[in-house]
Amino acid sequence: MPLTENQIREFGLTARKLRQRIVTMIGPDNPGHLGGSCSIADILTLLYFHRMRHKPSDPKWPGRDRFILSKGHAALGLYSVLCECGYFSPDELATIKQLGSILQGHPDMLKVPGVEANTGSLGQGLSIACGIAMAGKIDKLDYRVYCIMGDGEIAEGQIWEASMAASFYKLDNLTAILDKNQVMATGTVLERYDTNPHKEKWLADNWFVIEADGHSFADMDNALERAAGNKGKPTIIIAHTIKGKGIPFAEGKAAFHNGIMNQEQYREALEILK
């Protein structure tokens, strides 16, 4: 069933709040992964508030859908949505990257409720997602596994080993989402390490490939619905996004992959997002 206008409006407000939390966690004059966290805020909102089965009151509920953030440096986005869902208190966000905090620069499954895997060593998340999806098949559980990767990250060879394995084992309970924001840490994907063509590569590995606007809730929801109905092969959604989405001075800028907002930029970002 297509999303209603009210749902789209509510998801938009939630995604805006996630971006507020991301900006606040980074703060002024501190480095932080603003760009890649903001580019997936809409996708995270749709997954956690509409598509995924999960229980913040019972993070290890066996029937839950699993989410893997392969691009673990975008942990601020994941922390924001987990907090918004109620997995932990908003007070924890003020402790980000501090000694003793549960919230470090990359997700830690042993410390953060709702985190399914330690990620951050780029290229490993899809392999983990494959293992979890395979376990679901073996245990005859009907959960789905979602894995977000970056379009720079997929230069890693392990991604393609996992891609072939997912296809060989017909992991149709796995949906990968490629955050195609076209910008890496030091420049554009095209300039630094061109991982294109994306659609053709995944088709060659016998995946069901869908392209969607990663900032359109309606478009992404339709893609996720199609993925859920796909049988016999894994699905990848190539989500076209904008690095730093929602913060004009950061949009499409490699400088804000893990950049520093000055005091003026910090105030501007919060003003835009409030």
Buried (B, 14 or more C-beta within 10 A) or exposed (E): EEBEEEBBEBBBEBBBBBBBBBBBBBBBEEEBBBBBBBBBBBBBBBBBBBBBEBBBEEBEEEEBBBBBBBBBBBBBBBBBBBBBBEBBEEEBBEBBBEEEBBBBBBBBEEEBBBBBBBBBEBBBBBBBBBBBBBEBBEEEEEBBBBBBBBBBBBBBEBBBBBBEBBBEBBBBBBBBBBBBBBBBBEBBBEEBBEBEEBBEBBEEBBBBBBBBBBBBBBBBBBBBEBBEEBEEBBBBBBBBBBBBBBBEBBBBBBBBBBBBBEEEBBEBBBEBBE
